[in-house]
Amino acid sequence: MATPAKVTKTEGKNNHDAADEQADKEQQEAIEQIDEVQNEIDRLNEQASEEILKVEQKYNKLRQPFFKKRSDLIAKIPNFWVTAFVNHPQVSALLTEDDEEALQFLTKVEVQEFDDIKSGYTINFCFDSNPYFDNEVISKEFHLNDTGEPSSKSTTIKWKEGKDLTKKPTAAQKGKKRSHDDQESFFCWFSDHADAGADELGEVIKDDIWPNPLQYYLASEIDEETGAGDEDDLDEENLDGEEEEEEDFDDEDGAEDDDGDGEEEG
């Protein structure tokens, strides 16, 4: 019987290296194929973004007549916008008493997205003649350049003498502050361009208040109605509880009387 040929250590090592090389080759091919598939996914995502943008542009134009009609109707309601701002929890926290007085002359707020939508938007604040500044319109614009770098710019507010709310308040004015003494005026926001990419107030106005300002104008009335209902419910619950206690008390008295009569009979 023939003796099997012995495999040398060198041959075994070579076979193992060949297997590793084959595995590496297959792994590299898989990576290249994954990359090709990923490129197709990215291409579809880009195509979807372009189509979504076209839809947004289409409906943004369709909404404009309704925004105008809404603004015309809002103009008939005194203090609509200042009420909406005061009722909004985030915006209200930024308002001093002086700001609220100045915003009572605010007649119109509008958000105008740029035609391509993705490059930015403008927020316009329209005012009646007032004792604080000469501007009829104060605007703040937000831009994204071709590289995606955000920036902002705004109208310079022409304050009347002694009425600049953005200056540090005097000792007399500090007593009128709603919260802490160093709270900045709402109007400081117009000149704040430090971080245009994370402008929370601009985003709140554009994405929360502007789509449906009526819900915030009515918020105080809704809260009052809800609060009244809660009080009525509590009163009813208390009344029911008192009636139940009285019934229990009567039952206990009756039971005691029965026991007492029984003892006397005995």
HUZIVEN-V998937 format. One record per helix or strand. SS is the DSSP state (h for helix, s for strand). FROM is the first residue (numbers start at 0). TO is the last residue. If there is no record, write none. Layout:
((SS FROM TO) (SS FROM TO))
//
This chain:
((h 8 73) (h 79 86) (h 88 91) (h 96 102) (s 105 112) (s 119 126) (s 132 132) (s 136 143) (s 149 153) (s 158 158) (h 170 173) (h 185 190) (h 195 197) (h 199 211) (h 213 216) (h 218 264))
//
